[in-house]
């Protein structure tokens, strides 16, 4: 009896020590006094935050790994220039205005005009996303000339979205022409020629997108998001924003005729050739 009483006394003392250390309420009801960030389902804000940080860390690690691959910088810079909007927009507009005469020209002009519409659409979307998300570019990004303040931001990649838009859109146009005219021939150009051109453009779009990571301009996720955005933009332009070949030709004639009438924007030789074509 004395031994049992001693054991009971020791147990009471240990219980009292626990109450003094942790508080009476926590001893009595540990569930009620649990941390407010603890969830019965096992998911907490801290845990979700750490998952986002983990994805960003993996993204940075893979981006540095790809950036450290040895690829001639001259080649990467050439790809960077080839995907710039300051090259594509004026060159595409000039080709659309050019007074070429060939059976293939109306369809080529139609593609060029819709590409211009897509470039403007892509520019608006990318600038809006960059200004909203404001993810800084990689710290190892060197030798980049910032034209606009929005160029400071990295997500998504404008080069990747533009390149993938071009590749996806010309692929959709080729599929449409093949569906309407199986085995078509435009002028002296067969469907095989256009397929080869589309394949080359697709290879270029992938190379240009990859070069953004190799140059250190963007992280891997920036480029993946930009590529997906470009494909989505191509679908939107092809199905919702594109103009018909008839509208393209009418717009071309109207713009060139007005420009030649005022002789302000186009040289005399251009207007002479255009009037001869008419």
Secondary structure as UniProt FT lines:
FT   HELIX           2..22
FT   HELIX           24..28
FT   TURN            30..33
FT   TURN            36..37
FT   TURN            40..41
FT   HELIX           45..67
FT   HELIX           73..82
FT   HELIX           85..97
FT   TURN            103..104
FT   HELIX           105..133
FT   TURN            139..140
FT   HELIX           149..152
FT   HELIX           158..180
FT   TURN            182..183
FT   STRAND          185..186
FT   TURN            187..188
FT   STRAND          189..190
FT   HELIX           191..214
FT   TURN            215..216
FT   HELIX           220..236
FT   HELIX           237..241
FT   HELIX           245..262
FT   HELIX           268..277
//
